[in-house]
Amino acid sequence: MMKASDLREKTSDELKEALIGELKQQFSLRMKLSTGQLNESHLVMQTRKNIARIKTVLNQKAGE
């Protein structure tokens, strides 16, 4: 799990790369969930919250 305080220390470029990685992971998890291959369904929600954290920090940095 990512912490917002750790994310605030990263640059915007690093955050965008992390966001792309999380979106790819979310897609992969959704496909596994729909085909019944995912045993750890909590990862879908955890990834979703990580995406929200990254987007929040990006918006805060854009406002500065």
Backbone bond lengths (Angstrom), bond angles and torsions (degrees), N, CA, C in turn:
res aa  C-N    CA-C-N  psi(-1)  N-CA   C-N-CA  omega(-1)  CA-C   N-CA-C  phi
1 M - - - 1.451 - - 1.525 109.14 -
2 M 1.302 115.13 139.94 1.454 120.28 179.95 1.520 109.77 -92.11
3 K 1.310 115.38 144.49 1.456 120.02 176.21 1.520 108.38 -103.26
4 A 1.312 116.17 144.22 1.457 121.04 -179.18 1.525 111.09 -63.27
5 S 1.314 117.09 -34.42 1.467 120.02 179.88 1.528 110.43 -65.37
6 D 1.334 117.31 -36.69 1.468 120.18 176.78 1.523 110.88 -68.76
7 L 1.320 115.80 -36.99 1.465 119.90 -178.83 1.527 111.58 -68.52
8 R 1.325 116.95 -33.94 1.469 120.26 -178.32 1.523 112.03 -66.44
9 E 1.329 116.92 -22.34 1.465 120.97 179.87 1.526 112.32 -79.64
10 K 1.331 117.10 -15.93 1.461 121.17 -177.72 1.525 110.89 -84.31
11 T 1.332 115.57 158.25 1.463 120.52 176.81 1.527 108.96 -79.85
12 S 1.323 115.49 168.73 1.460 120.17 179.82 1.526 111.52 -62.67
13 D 1.334 116.73 -38.38 1.457 120.10 179.65 1.528 110.88 -64.34
14 E 1.320 116.53 -42.18 1.464 120.24 178.33 1.524 110.87 -64.21
15 L 1.323 116.14 -37.83 1.465 120.10 178.85 1.527 111.13 -66.85
16 K 1.327 116.46 -39.33 1.465 119.52 178.60 1.521 111.06 -65.22
17 E 1.318 117.54 -38.73 1.463 121.12 176.53 1.524 110.57 -64.98
18 A 1.325 116.52 -41.42 1.464 120.57 178.64 1.530 110.46 -64.79
19 L 1.324 116.20 -37.59 1.462 120.95 179.12 1.527 110.62 -64.50
20 I 1.316 116.63 -43.87 1.462 120.40 178.77 1.530 110.34 -62.00
21 G 1.328 116.05 -42.45 1.462 119.99 178.11 1.520 112.32 -61.98
22 E 1.319 116.83 -42.30 1.466 120.74 179.78 1.525 111.27 -67.77
23 L 1.338 117.03 -37.28 1.463 119.76 178.38 1.524 111.01 -65.98
24 K 1.332 116.69 -38.82 1.468 120.24 176.68 1.523 110.69 -65.05
25 Q 1.328 115.78 -41.03 1.455 119.78 178.39 1.526 110.77 -64.80
26 Q 1.325 116.79 -39.41 1.458 120.75 179.31 1.527 110.57 -62.80
27 F 1.322 116.55 -42.66 1.458 120.40 178.99 1.533 110.24 -62.06
28 S 1.322 115.31 -45.61 1.464 120.44 179.92 1.529 111.13 -60.57
29 L 1.325 115.86 -44.36 1.467 119.90 179.98 1.521 111.54 -65.37
30 R 1.334 116.88 -38.68 1.468 119.70 178.83 1.523 111.17 -63.96
31 M 1.331 116.56 -40.04 1.465 120.01 178.89 1.532 110.68 -65.97
32 K 1.335 116.48 -42.38 1.462 119.69 178.05 1.527 111.34 -64.31
33 L 1.324 116.06 -38.10 1.460 120.34 179.84 1.524 110.72 -65.09
34 S 1.329 116.17 -41.79 1.462 119.20 -177.48 1.524 112.30 -70.88
35 T 1.338 117.76 -27.21 1.457 120.23 178.90 1.526 112.31 -93.02
36 G 1.321 116.77 -1.56 1.455 120.77 176.98 1.516 114.21 81.23
37 Q 1.314 118.09 17.22 1.462 121.84 -178.67 1.523 113.03 -94.15
38 L 1.328 116.83 -6.00 1.463 120.37 -175.24 1.526 109.80 -96.34
39 N 1.328 115.94 116.70 1.464 120.61 178.69 1.517 111.82 -88.92
40 E 1.325 117.18 -25.87 1.465 121.89 -175.51 1.530 108.98 -107.68
41 S 1.318 116.04 79.85 1.461 120.78 -174.00 1.529 112.67 -68.67
42 H 1.329 117.96 -16.53 1.463 120.29 178.96 1.536 111.75 -66.97
43 L 1.323 117.16 -19.86 1.459 120.16 -179.17 1.522 112.00 -66.06
44 V 1.329 117.16 -27.83 1.467 120.88 179.44 1.528 109.53 -64.04
45 M 1.309 116.92 -48.01 1.467 121.05 -179.48 1.519 110.95 -69.26
46 Q 1.316 117.23 -37.54 1.464 120.98 179.51 1.532 110.41 -63.78
47 T 1.321 117.11 -41.91 1.458 121.42 178.37 1.522 110.42 -65.27
48 R 1.326 115.77 -40.01 1.467 120.70 179.15 1.533 111.14 -61.35
49 K 1.309 116.07 -41.24 1.465 120.33 179.26 1.523 111.25 -69.93
50 N 1.336 117.40 -35.76 1.467 120.42 175.91 1.521 110.84 -62.48
51 I 1.331 116.58 -41.07 1.467 120.83 177.98 1.524 109.68 -61.59
52 A 1.314 116.75 -43.03 1.466 120.80 179.47 1.523 111.03 -63.34
53 R 1.338 117.23 -40.66 1.467 120.57 178.43 1.527 111.00 -62.16
54 I 1.323 116.05 -45.09 1.463 120.02 -178.68 1.520 110.11 -63.91
55 K 1.327 117.08 -44.36 1.473 120.28 179.86 1.523 111.40 -63.76
56 T 1.318 116.97 -37.55 1.460 120.80 178.67 1.523 111.04 -62.97
57 V 1.328 116.59 -46.17 1.455 120.34 -179.48 1.533 110.61 -66.51
58 L 1.335 117.52 -37.71 1.467 120.50 177.22 1.536 110.65 -62.46
59 N 1.327 116.36 -41.68 1.467 119.73 179.08 1.535 110.94 -67.15
60 Q 1.316 116.93 -36.39 1.463 120.16 177.84 1.528 110.48 -66.00
61 K 1.324 116.48 -40.58 1.458 120.31 178.95 1.523 111.18 -67.99
62 A 1.323 117.43 -34.46 1.461 121.07 178.87 1.527 110.88 -67.87
63 G 1.339 116.88 -30.42 1.455 121.08 -179.46 1.519 113.60 -78.72
64 E 1.312 117.35 -13.69 1.474 120.44 -177.68 1.505 111.58 -79.64
